[in-house]
């Protein structure tokens, strides 16, 4: 039996969910992308992450025998809870993208939507045992998950952030939000180093195990 790969966007932005769907479609037809209507448009604060976790776990548990579940938010909300409730593999895009970066370069950098989540990301990297390989994380000026991937006026700021990361020694750059995906190829071409879309990284892992 072919089993779906369920991808959960913990925010309520249908445009971001569609961008995630478009990113993953070339990999495999089994991706089924969902969002959470009661979630915020962008996951920003620790409170947002804490509220998203139970919602993600509950939505995942309602799915009929998924082959894999992917949590498409860079803070991986609900990852532990979802793994505890389901028997299938559950993949967080932050974990997957960091694993990809470590395979590509001695040190990596991250572009975040703002300065607000950087300390949260660092705590997670420390728990993963990989914080020493972070060259730098740069926050943009507080943008939404939707605008990160779709507002052309933001691209110069995103490119400048990537240049800062390169200057700090990052040999691979992670886009620190599931909404960044439409920027990946252009940014990689302009920067000349691998740029990792965390959704794509998690999707590749998911396809490899179903």
mmCIF file of the C-alpha atoms, coordinates in Angstrom:
data_MODEL
# 
_entry.id   MODEL 
# 
loop_
_atom_site.group_PDB 
_atom_site.id 
_atom_site.type_symbol 
_atom_site.label_atom_id 
_atom_site.label_alt_id 
_atom_site.label_comp_id 
_atom_site.label_asym_id 
_atom_site.label_entity_id 
_atom_site.label_seq_id 
_atom_site.pdbx_PDB_ins_code 
_atom_site.Cartn_x 
_atom_site.Cartn_y 
_atom_site.Cartn_z 
_atom_site.occupancy 
_atom_site.B_iso_or_equiv 
_atom_site.pdbx_formal_charge 
_atom_site.auth_seq_id 
_atom_site.auth_comp_id 
_atom_site.auth_asym_id 
_atom_site.auth_atom_id 
_atom_site.pdbx_PDB_model_num 
ATOM 1   C CA . UNK A 1 1   ? 0.000  0.000  0.000  1.00 0.00 ? 1   UNK A CA 1 
ATOM 2   C CA . UNK A 1 2   ? 1.268  3.462  -0.917 1.00 0.00 ? 2   UNK A CA 1 
ATOM 3   C CA . UNK A 1 3   ? 1.327  5.618  2.188  1.00 0.00 ? 3   UNK A CA 1 
ATOM 4   C CA . UNK A 1 4   ? 1.180  9.406  2.175  1.00 0.00 ? 4   UNK A CA 1 
ATOM 5   C CA . UNK A 1 5   ? 3.944  11.671 3.367  1.00 0.00 ? 5   UNK A CA 1 
ATOM 6   C CA . UNK A 1 6   ? 2.016  14.158 5.500  1.00 0.00 ? 6   UNK A CA 1 
ATOM 7   C CA . UNK A 1 7   ? 3.563  17.623 5.728  1.00 0.00 ? 7   UNK A CA 1 
ATOM 8   C CA . UNK A 1 8   ? 2.191  19.905 8.439  1.00 0.00 ? 8   UNK A CA 1 
ATOM 9   C CA . UNK A 1 9   ? 2.678  23.649 8.215  1.00 0.00 ? 9   UNK A CA 1 
ATOM 10  C CA . UNK A 1 10  ? 1.963  24.837 11.790 1.00 0.00 ? 10  UNK A CA 1 
ATOM 11  C CA . UNK A 1 11  ? 0.906  28.296 10.653 1.00 0.00 ? 11  UNK A CA 1 
ATOM 12  C CA . UNK A 1 12  ? -2.328 29.324 8.956  1.00 0.00 ? 12  UNK A CA 1 
ATOM 13  C CA . UNK A 1 13  ? -0.910 30.753 5.726  1.00 0.00 ? 13  UNK A CA 1 
ATOM 14  C CA . UNK A 1 14  ? -2.382 28.921 2.775  1.00 0.00 ? 14  UNK A CA 1 
ATOM 15  C CA . UNK A 1 15  ? 0.092  30.663 0.470  1.00 0.00 ? 15  UNK A CA 1 
ATOM 16  C CA . UNK A 1 16  ? 3.021  29.275 2.455  1.00 0.00 ? 16  UNK A CA 1 
ATOM 17  C CA . UNK A 1 17  ? 1.442  25.824 2.416  1.00 0.00 ? 17  UNK A CA 1 
ATOM 18  C CA . UNK A 1 18  ? 1.070  26.045 -1.364 1.00 0.00 ? 18  UNK A CA 1 
ATOM 19  C CA . UNK A 1 19  ? 4.712  27.077 -1.721 1.00 0.00 ? 19  UNK A CA 1 
ATOM 20  C CA . UNK A 1 20  ? 5.692  24.046 0.376  1.00 0.00 ? 20  UNK A CA 1 
ATOM 21  C CA . UNK A 1 21  ? 3.487  21.867 -1.835 1.00 0.00 ? 21  UNK A CA 1 
ATOM 22  C CA . UNK A 1 22  ? 5.097  23.278 -4.983 1.00 0.00 ? 22  UNK A CA 1 
ATOM 23  C CA . UNK A 1 23  ? 8.595  22.715 -3.577 1.00 0.00 ? 23  UNK A CA 1 
ATOM 24  C CA . UNK A 1 24  ? 7.933  19.083 -2.733 1.00 0.00 ? 24  UNK A CA 1 
ATOM 25  C CA . UNK A 1 25  ? 5.858  18.060 -5.755 1.00 0.00 ? 25  UNK A CA 1 
ATOM 26  C CA . UNK A 1 26  ? 8.841  17.256 -8.013 1.00 0.00 ? 26  UNK A CA 1 
ATOM 27  C CA . UNK A 1 27  ? 10.254 14.875 -5.385 1.00 0.00 ? 27  UNK A CA 1 
ATOM 28  C CA . UNK A 1 28  ? 7.299  12.516 -5.046 1.00 0.00 ? 28  UNK A CA 1 
ATOM 29  C CA . UNK A 1 29  ? 3.530  12.487 -5.628 1.00 0.00 ? 29  UNK A CA 1 
ATOM 30  C CA . UNK A 1 30  ? 2.807  11.199 -2.121 1.00 0.00 ? 30  UNK A CA 1 
ATOM 31  C CA . UNK A 1 31  ? 3.270  14.498 -0.280 1.00 0.00 ? 31  UNK A CA 1 
ATOM 32  C CA . UNK A 1 32  ? 0.054  15.759 1.308  1.00 0.00 ? 32  UNK A CA 1 
ATOM 33  C CA . UNK A 1 33  ? 0.463  19.259 2.744  1.00 0.00 ? 33  UNK A CA 1 
ATOM 34  C CA . UNK A 1 34  ? -1.750 20.622 5.511  1.00 0.00 ? 34  UNK A CA 1 
ATOM 35  C CA . UNK A 1 35  ? -1.840 23.789 7.574  1.00 0.00 ? 35  UNK A CA 1 
ATOM 36  C CA . UNK A 1 36  ? -3.474 24.701 10.879 1.00 0.00 ? 36  UNK A CA 1 
ATOM 37  C CA . UNK A 1 37  ? -6.247 27.249 10.549 1.00 0.00 ? 37  UNK A CA 1 
ATOM 38  C CA . UNK A 1 38  ? -6.097 28.316 14.195 1.00 0.00 ? 38  UNK A CA 1 
ATOM 39  C CA . UNK A 1 39  ? -2.357 28.936 14.061 1.00 0.00 ? 39  UNK A CA 1 
ATOM 40  C CA . UNK A 1 40  ? -0.749 32.363 13.554 1.00 0.00 ? 40  UNK A CA 1 
ATOM 41  C CA . UNK A 1 41  ? 0.261  33.503 10.076 1.00 0.00 ? 41  UNK A CA 1 
ATOM 42  C CA . UNK A 1 42  ? 3.910  33.166 11.142 1.00 0.00 ? 42  UNK A CA 1 
ATOM 43  C CA . UNK A 1 43  ? 5.482  31.285 14.048 1.00 0.00 ? 43  UNK A CA 1 
ATOM 44  C CA . UNK A 1 44  ? 7.533  33.975 15.809 1.00 0.00 ? 44  UNK A CA 1 
ATOM 45  C CA . UNK A 1 45  ? 7.637  33.715 19.598 1.00 0.00 ? 45  UNK A CA 1 
ATOM 46  C CA . UNK A 1 46  ? 8.304  30.867 22.003 1.00 0.00 ? 46  UNK A CA 1 
ATOM 47  C CA . UNK A 1 47  ? 4.620  31.108 22.910 1.00 0.00 ? 47  UNK A CA 1 
ATOM 48  C CA . UNK A 1 48  ? 3.760  30.496 19.245 1.00 0.00 ? 48  UNK A CA 1 
ATOM 49  C CA . UNK A 1 49  ? 5.994  27.417 19.251 1.00 0.00 ? 49  UNK A CA 1 
ATOM 50  C CA . UNK A 1 50  ? 4.525  26.125 22.514 1.00 0.00 ? 50  UNK A CA 1 
ATOM 51  C CA . UNK A 1 51  ? 0.961  26.525 21.237 1.00 0.00 ? 51  UNK A CA 1 
ATOM 52  C CA . UNK A 1 52  ? 1.783  24.967 17.879 1.00 0.00 ? 52  UNK A CA 1 
ATOM 53  C CA . UNK A 1 53  ? 3.270  21.794 19.334 1.00 0.00 ? 53  UNK A CA 1 
ATOM 54  C CA . UNK A 1 54  ? 0.035  20.165 20.611 1.00 0.00 ? 54  UNK A CA 1 
ATOM 55  C CA . UNK A 1 55  ? -1.835 21.270 17.482 1.00 0.00 ? 55  UNK A CA 1 
ATOM 56  C CA . UNK A 1 56  ? 0.753  19.605 15.246 1.00 0.00 ? 56  UNK A CA 1 
ATOM 57  C CA . UNK A 1 57  ? 0.719  16.392 17.273 1.00 0.00 ? 57  UNK A CA 1 
ATOM 58  C CA . UNK A 1 58  ? -3.078 16.261 17.299 1.00 0.00 ? 58  UNK A CA 1 
ATOM 59  C CA . UNK A 1 59  ? -3.373 16.872 13.545 1.00 0.00 ? 59  UNK A CA 1 
ATOM 60  C CA . UNK A 1 60  ? -0.733 14.255 12.807 1.00 0.00 ? 60  UNK A CA 1 
ATOM 61  C CA . UNK A 1 61  ? -2.526 11.733 15.007 1.00 0.00 ? 61  UNK A CA 1 
ATOM 62  C CA . UNK A 1 62  ? -5.758 12.252 13.040 1.00 0.00 ? 62  UNK A CA 1 
ATOM 63  C CA . UNK A 1 63  ? -4.169 11.178 9.757  1.00 0.00 ? 63  UNK A CA 1 
ATOM 64  C CA . UNK A 1 64  ? -4.834 7.684  8.472  1.00 0.00 ? 64  UNK A CA 1 
ATOM 65  C CA . UNK A 1 65  ? -1.639 5.622  8.641  1.00 0.00 ? 65  UNK A CA 1 
ATOM 66  C CA . UNK A 1 66  ? 0.855  8.125  7.197  1.00 0.00 ? 66  UNK A CA 1 
ATOM 67  C CA . UNK A 1 67  ? 4.154  6.733  5.995  1.00 0.00 ? 67  UNK A CA 1 
ATOM 68  C CA . UNK A 1 68  ? 6.068  9.753  7.308  1.00 0.00 ? 68  UNK A CA 1 
ATOM 69  C CA . UNK A 1 69  ? 5.136  13.053 8.930  1.00 0.00 ? 69  UNK A CA 1 
ATOM 70  C CA . UNK A 1 70  ? 7.145  16.214 8.236  1.00 0.00 ? 70  UNK A CA 1 
ATOM 71  C CA . UNK A 1 71  ? 6.802  19.250 10.512 1.00 0.00 ? 71  UNK A CA 1 
ATOM 72  C CA . UNK A 1 72  ? 7.362  22.236 8.229  1.00 0.00 ? 72  UNK A CA 1 
ATOM 73  C CA . UNK A 1 73  ? 8.394  24.914 10.714 1.00 0.00 ? 73  UNK A CA 1 
ATOM 74  C CA . UNK A 1 74  ? 12.014 25.681 11.493 1.00 0.00 ? 74  UNK A CA 1 
ATOM 75  C CA . UNK A 1 75  ? 11.524 25.448 15.267 1.00 0.00 ? 75  UNK A CA 1 
ATOM 76  C CA . UNK A 1 76  ? 10.211 21.866 14.835 1.00 0.00 ? 76  UNK A CA 1 
ATOM 77  C CA . UNK A 1 77  ? 7.193  22.483 17.132 1.00 0.00 ? 77  UNK A CA 1 
ATOM 78  C CA . UNK A 1 78  ? 5.630  19.322 18.461 1.00 0.00 ? 78  UNK A CA 1 
ATOM 79  C CA . UNK A 1 79  ? 8.422  17.076 17.207 1.00 0.00 ? 79  UNK A CA 1 
ATOM 80  C CA . UNK A 1 80  ? 8.850  15.088 20.421 1.00 0.00 ? 80  UNK A CA 1 
ATOM 81  C CA . UNK A 1 81  ? 5.097  14.921 21.087 1.00 0.00 ? 81  UNK A CA 1 
ATOM 82  C CA . UNK A 1 82  ? 4.337  13.744 17.558 1.00 0.00 ? 82  UNK A CA 1 
ATOM 83  C CA . UNK A 1 83  ? 7.042  11.096 17.653 1.00 0.00 ? 83  UNK A CA 1 
ATOM 84  C CA . UNK A 1 84  ? 5.579  9.845  20.930 1.00 0.00 ? 84  UNK A CA 1 
ATOM 85  C CA . UNK A 1 85  ? 2.075  9.530  19.431 1.00 0.00 ? 85  UNK A CA 1 
ATOM 86  C CA . UNK A 1 86  ? 2.870  8.000  16.041 1.00 0.00 ? 86  UNK A CA 1 
ATOM 87  C CA . UNK A 1 87  ? 4.634  4.822  14.981 1.00 0.00 ? 87  UNK A CA 1 
ATOM 88  C CA . UNK A 1 88  ? 5.906  6.255  11.682 1.00 0.00 ? 88  UNK A CA 1 
ATOM 89  C CA . UNK A 1 89  ? 9.016  8.438  11.222 1.00 0.00 ? 89  UNK A CA 1 
ATOM 90  C CA . UNK A 1 90  ? 8.492  12.109 12.113 1.00 0.00 ? 90  UNK A CA 1 
ATOM 91  C CA . UNK A 1 91  ? 10.938 14.603 10.612 1.00 0.00 ? 91  UNK A CA 1 
ATOM 92  C CA . UNK A 1 92  ? 11.526 18.198 11.700 1.00 0.00 ? 92  UNK A CA 1 
ATOM 93  C CA . UNK A 1 93  ? 12.804 20.566 9.031  1.00 0.00 ? 93  UNK A CA 1 
ATOM 94  C CA . UNK A 1 94  ? 15.346 22.174 11.352 1.00 0.00 ? 94  UNK A CA 1 
ATOM 95  C CA . UNK A 1 95  ? 16.959 18.847 12.187 1.00 0.00 ? 95  UNK A CA 1 
ATOM 96  C CA . UNK A 1 96  ? 16.914 17.755 8.542  1.00 0.00 ? 96  UNK A CA 1 
ATOM 97  C CA . UNK A 1 97  ? 18.399 20.984 7.212  1.00 0.00 ? 97  UNK A CA 1 
ATOM 98  C CA . UNK A 1 98  ? 21.180 21.030 9.794  1.00 0.00 ? 98  UNK A CA 1 
ATOM 99  C CA . UNK A 1 99  ? 22.066 17.437 8.916  1.00 0.00 ? 99  UNK A CA 1 
ATOM 100 C CA . UNK A 1 100 ? 22.246 18.451 5.247  1.00 0.00 ? 100 UNK A CA 1 
ATOM 101 C CA . UNK A 1 101 ? 24.431 21.474 6.033  1.00 0.00 ? 101 UNK A CA 1 
ATOM 102 C CA . UNK A 1 102 ? 26.841 19.362 8.081  1.00 0.00 ? 102 UNK A CA 1 
ATOM 103 C CA . UNK A 1 103 ? 27.218 17.023 5.116  1.00 0.00 ? 103 UNK A CA 1 
ATOM 104 C CA . UNK A 1 104 ? 28.134 19.916 2.822  1.00 0.00 ? 104 UNK A CA 1 
ATOM 105 C CA . UNK A 1 105 ? 30.460 22.190 4.768  1.00 0.00 ? 105 UNK A CA 1 
ATOM 106 C CA . UNK A 1 106 ? 32.563 22.422 7.950  1.00 0.00 ? 106 UNK A CA 1 
ATOM 107 C CA . UNK A 1 107 ? 30.490 25.396 9.142  1.00 0.00 ? 107 UNK A CA 1 
ATOM 108 C CA . UNK A 1 108 ? 27.032 26.637 8.280  1.00 0.00 ? 108 UNK A CA 1 
ATOM 109 C CA . UNK A 1 109 ? 24.933 29.760 8.687  1.00 0.00 ? 109 UNK A CA 1 
ATOM 110 C CA . UNK A 1 110 ? 21.216 30.432 9.083  1.00 0.00 ? 110 UNK A CA 1 
ATOM 111 C CA . UNK A 1 111 ? 18.991 33.239 7.812  1.00 0.00 ? 111 UNK A CA 1 
ATOM 112 C CA . UNK A 1 112 ? 16.068 33.798 10.204 1.00 0.00 ? 112 UNK A CA 1 
ATOM 113 C CA . UNK A 1 113 ? 12.954 35.904 9.706  1.00 0.00 ? 113 UNK A CA 1 
ATOM 114 C CA . UNK A 1 114 ? 14.002 38.205 12.549 1.00 0.00 ? 114 UNK A CA 1 
ATOM 115 C CA . UNK A 1 115 ? 16.353 38.370 15.509 1.00 0.00 ? 115 UNK A CA 1 
ATOM 116 C CA . UNK A 1 116 ? 13.626 36.978 17.794 1.00 0.00 ? 116 UNK A CA 1 
ATOM 117 C CA . UNK A 1 117 ? 14.058 33.235 17.146 1.00 0.00 ? 117 UNK A CA 1 
ATOM 118 C CA . UNK A 1 118 ? 17.860 33.185 17.062 1.00 0.00 ? 118 UNK A CA 1 
ATOM 119 C CA . UNK A 1 119 ? 18.350 32.340 20.729 1.00 0.00 ? 119 UNK A CA 1 
ATOM 120 C CA . UNK A 1 120 ? 15.704 29.617 20.447 1.00 0.00 ? 120 UNK A CA 1 
ATOM 121 C CA . UNK A 1 121 ? 17.466 28.179 17.409 1.00 0.00 ? 121 UNK A CA 1 
ATOM 122 C CA . UNK A 1 122 ? 20.812 28.260 19.220 1.00 0.00 ? 122 UNK A CA 1 
ATOM 123 C CA . UNK A 1 123 ? 19.388 26.322 22.162 1.00 0.00 ? 123 UNK A CA 1 
ATOM 124 C CA . UNK A 1 124 ? 18.137 23.688 19.778 1.00 0.00 ? 124 UNK A CA 1 
ATOM 125 C CA . UNK A 1 125 ? 21.466 23.478 17.968 1.00 0.00 ? 125 UNK A CA 1 
ATOM 126 C CA . UNK A 1 126 ? 23.213 23.142 21.327 1.00 0.00 ? 126 UNK A CA 1 
ATOM 127 C CA . UNK A 1 127 ? 20.886 20.287 22.287 1.00 0.00 ? 127 UNK A CA 1 
ATOM 128 C CA . UNK A 1 128 ? 21.719 18.637 18.956 1.00 0.00 ? 128 UNK A CA 1 
ATOM 129 C CA . UNK A 1 129 ? 25.438 18.968 19.725 1.00 0.00 ? 129 UNK A CA 1 
ATOM 130 C CA . UNK A 1 130 ? 26.182 21.022 16.606 1.00 0.00 ? 130 UNK A CA 1 
ATOM 131 C CA . UNK A 1 131 ? 26.341 24.600 17.900 1.00 0.00 ? 131 UNK A CA 1 
ATOM 132 C CA . UNK A 1 132 ? 30.171 24.787 17.481 1.00 0.00 ? 132 UNK A CA 1 
ATOM 133 C CA . UNK A 1 133 ? 29.686 24.375 13.718 1.00 0.00 ? 133 UNK A CA 1 
ATOM 134 C CA . UNK A 1 134 ? 27.345 27.360 13.426 1.00 0.00 ? 134 UNK A CA 1 
ATOM 135 C CA . UNK A 1 135 ? 29.307 30.222 11.891 1.00 0.00 ? 135 UNK A CA 1 
ATOM 136 C CA . UNK A 1 136 ? 26.552 32.802 12.403 1.00 0.00 ? 136 UNK A CA 1 
ATOM 137 C CA . UNK A 1 137 ? 22.797 33.270 12.311 1.00 0.00 ? 137 UNK A CA 1 
ATOM 138 C CA . UNK A 1 138 ? 21.445 36.501 10.863 1.00 0.00 ? 138 UNK A CA 1 
ATOM 139 C CA . UNK A 1 139 ? 17.914 37.760 11.413 1.00 0.00 ? 139 UNK A CA 1 
ATOM 140 C CA . UNK A 1 140 ? 16.007 39.788 8.859  1.00 0.00 ? 140 UNK A CA 1 
ATOM 141 C CA . UNK A 1 141 ? 14.005 42.813 9.927  1.00 0.00 ? 141 UNK A CA 1 
ATOM 142 C CA . UNK A 1 142 ? 10.950 40.900 11.133 1.00 0.00 ? 142 UNK A CA 1 
ATOM 143 C CA . UNK A 1 143 ? 9.190  39.533 8.058  1.00 0.00 ? 143 UNK A CA 1 
ATOM 144 C CA . UNK A 1 144 ? 6.357  37.043 7.633  1.00 0.00 ? 144 UNK A CA 1 
ATOM 145 C CA . UNK A 1 145 ? 6.778  33.499 6.411  1.00 0.00 ? 145 UNK A CA 1 
ATOM 146 C CA . UNK A 1 146 ? 4.800  34.461 3.307  1.00 0.00 ? 146 UNK A CA 1 
ATOM 147 C CA . UNK A 1 147 ? 6.861  37.548 2.477  1.00 0.00 ? 147 UNK A CA 1 
ATOM 148 C CA . UNK A 1 148 ? 10.137 35.693 3.005  1.00 0.00 ? 148 UNK A CA 1 
ATOM 149 C CA . UNK A 1 149 ? 9.424  33.687 -0.091 1.00 0.00 ? 149 UNK A CA 1 
ATOM 150 C CA . UNK A 1 150 ? 7.273  36.045 -2.148 1.00 0.00 ? 150 UNK A CA 1 
ATOM 151 C CA . UNK A 1 151 ? 8.007  39.746 -1.595 1.00 0.00 ? 151 UNK A CA 1 
ATOM 152 C CA . UNK A 1 152 ? 10.566 40.857 -4.226 1.00 0.00 ? 152 UNK A CA 1 
ATOM 153 C CA . UNK A 1 153 ? 11.423 43.947 -2.204 1.00 0.00 ? 153 UNK A CA 1 
ATOM 154 C CA . UNK A 1 154 ? 12.952 41.715 0.489  1.00 0.00 ? 154 UNK A CA 1 
ATOM 155 C CA . UNK A 1 155 ? 15.439 39.945 -1.745 1.00 0.00 ? 155 UNK A CA 1 
ATOM 156 C CA . UNK A 1 156 ? 18.284 42.494 -1.340 1.00 0.00 ? 156 UNK A CA 1 
ATOM 157 C CA . UNK A 1 157 ? 18.026 42.103 2.450  1.00 0.00 ? 157 UNK A CA 1 
ATOM 158 C CA . UNK A 1 158 ? 18.067 38.303 2.154  1.00 0.00 ? 158 UNK A CA 1 
ATOM 159 C CA . UNK A 1 159 ? 21.073 38.433 -0.181 1.00 0.00 ? 159 UNK A CA 1 
ATOM 160 C CA . UNK A 1 160 ? 22.927 40.779 2.176  1.00 0.00 ? 160 UNK A CA 1 
ATOM 161 C CA . UNK A 1 161 ? 22.269 38.360 5.044  1.00 0.00 ? 161 UNK A CA 1 
ATOM 162 C CA . UNK A 1 162 ? 23.725 35.545 2.968  1.00 0.00 ? 162 UNK A CA 1 
ATOM 163 C CA . UNK A 1 163 ? 26.814 37.600 2.208  1.00 0.00 ? 163 UNK A CA 1 
ATOM 164 C CA . UNK A 1 164 ? 27.305 38.223 5.935  1.00 0.00 ? 164 UNK A CA 1 
ATOM 165 C CA . UNK A 1 165 ? 27.133 34.500 6.584  1.00 0.00 ? 165 UNK A CA 1 
ATOM 166 C CA . UNK A 1 166 ? 29.689 33.768 3.874  1.00 0.00 ? 166 UNK A CA 1 
ATOM 167 C CA . UNK A 1 167 ? 32.007 36.411 5.335  1.00 0.00 ? 167 UNK A CA 1 
ATOM 168 C CA . UNK A 1 168 ? 31.656 34.727 8.743  1.00 0.00 ? 168 UNK A CA 1 
ATOM 169 C CA . UNK A 1 169 ? 32.861 31.421 7.296  1.00 0.00 ? 169 UNK A CA 1 
ATOM 170 C CA . UNK A 1 170 ? 29.629 29.642 6.439  1.00 0.00 ? 170 UNK A CA 1 
ATOM 171 C CA . UNK A 1 171 ? 30.171 27.150 3.632  1.00 0.00 ? 171 UNK A CA 1 
ATOM 172 C CA . UNK A 1 172 ? 26.469 26.278 3.497  1.00 0.00 ? 172 UNK A CA 1 
ATOM 173 C CA . UNK A 1 173 ? 23.470 28.455 4.295  1.00 0.00 ? 173 UNK A CA 1 
ATOM 174 C CA . UNK A 1 174 ? 20.170 27.276 5.755  1.00 0.00 ? 174 UNK A CA 1 
ATOM 175 C CA . UNK A 1 175 ? 16.979 29.216 5.108  1.00 0.00 ? 175 UNK A CA 1 
ATOM 176 C CA . UNK A 1 176 ? 15.481 29.346 8.584  1.00 0.00 ? 176 UNK A CA 1 
ATOM 177 C CA . UNK A 1 177 ? 11.786 29.178 7.721  1.00 0.00 ? 177 UNK A CA 1 
ATOM 178 C CA . UNK A 1 178 ? 9.573  26.891 5.686  1.00 0.00 ? 178 UNK A CA 1 
ATOM 179 C CA . UNK A 1 179 ? 8.359  29.896 3.682  1.00 0.00 ? 179 UNK A CA 1 
ATOM 180 C CA . UNK A 1 180 ? 11.740 30.739 2.143  1.00 0.00 ? 180 UNK A CA 1 
ATOM 181 C CA . UNK A 1 181 ? 11.644 27.969 -0.478 1.00 0.00 ? 181 UNK A CA 1 
ATOM 182 C CA . UNK A 1 182 ? 10.927 30.062 -3.600 1.00 0.00 ? 182 UNK A CA 1 
ATOM 183 C CA . UNK A 1 183 ? 14.177 32.001 -2.958 1.00 0.00 ? 183 UNK A CA 1 
ATOM 184 C CA . UNK A 1 184 ? 16.547 29.030 -2.729 1.00 0.00 ? 184 UNK A CA 1 
ATOM 185 C CA . UNK A 1 185 ? 17.762 28.583 -6.296 1.00 0.00 ? 185 UNK A CA 1 
ATOM 186 C CA . UNK A 1 186 ? 18.231 32.300 -6.989 1.00 0.00 ? 186 UNK A CA 1 
ATOM 187 C CA . UNK A 1 187 ? 20.043 32.872 -3.710 1.00 0.00 ? 187 UNK A CA 1 
ATOM 188 C CA . UNK A 1 188 ? 22.333 29.894 -4.262 1.00 0.00 ? 188 UNK A CA 1 
ATOM 189 C CA . UNK A 1 189 ? 23.226 31.199 -7.716 1.00 0.00 ? 189 UNK A CA 1 
ATOM 190 C CA . UNK A 1 190 ? 23.999 34.674 -6.381 1.00 0.00 ? 190 UNK A CA 1 
ATOM 191 C CA . UNK A 1 191 ? 26.000 33.498 -3.344 1.00 0.00 ? 191 UNK A CA 1 
ATOM 192 C CA . UNK A 1 192 ? 27.926 30.638 -4.943 1.00 0.00 ? 192 UNK A CA 1 
ATOM 193 C CA . UNK A 1 193 ? 27.536 28.319 -1.923 1.00 0.00 ? 193 UNK A CA 1 
ATOM 194 C CA . UNK A 1 194 ? 24.950 25.620 -1.162 1.00 0.00 ? 194 UNK A CA 1 
ATOM 195 C CA . UNK A 1 195 ? 21.678 27.106 0.086  1.00 0.00 ? 195 UNK A CA 1 
ATOM 196 C CA . UNK A 1 196 ? 19.418 24.649 1.888  1.00 0.00 ? 196 UNK A CA 1 
ATOM 197 C CA . UNK A 1 197 ? 15.644 24.879 1.874  1.00 0.00 ? 197 UNK A CA 1 
ATOM 198 C CA . UNK A 1 198 ? 14.720 23.023 5.093  1.00 0.00 ? 198 UNK A CA 1 
ATOM 199 C CA . UNK A 1 199 ? 11.455 21.760 3.598  1.00 0.00 ? 199 UNK A CA 1 
ATOM 200 C CA . UNK A 1 200 ? 13.296 20.247 0.657  1.00 0.00 ? 200 UNK A CA 1 
ATOM 201 C CA . UNK A 1 201 ? 15.889 18.705 2.978  1.00 0.00 ? 201 UNK A CA 1 
ATOM 202 C CA . UNK A 1 202 ? 13.199 17.083 5.122  1.00 0.00 ? 202 UNK A CA 1 
ATOM 203 C CA . UNK A 1 203 ? 11.261 15.980 2.039  1.00 0.00 ? 203 UNK A CA 1 
ATOM 204 C CA . UNK A 1 204 ? 14.311 14.209 0.641  1.00 0.00 ? 204 UNK A CA 1 
ATOM 205 C CA . UNK A 1 205 ? 14.749 12.314 3.893  1.00 0.00 ? 205 UNK A CA 1 
ATOM 206 C CA . UNK A 1 206 ? 11.060 11.398 3.934  1.00 0.00 ? 206 UNK A CA 1 
ATOM 207 C CA . UNK A 1 207 ? 11.160 9.998  0.408  1.00 0.00 ? 207 UNK A CA 1 
ATOM 208 C CA . UNK A 1 208 ? 14.180 7.881  1.317  1.00 0.00 ? 208 UNK A CA 1 
ATOM 209 C CA . UNK A 1 209 ? 12.315 5.983  4.045  1.00 0.00 ? 209 UNK A CA 1 
ATOM 210 C CA . UNK A 1 210 ? 8.914  5.272  2.457  1.00 0.00 ? 210 UNK A CA 1 
# 
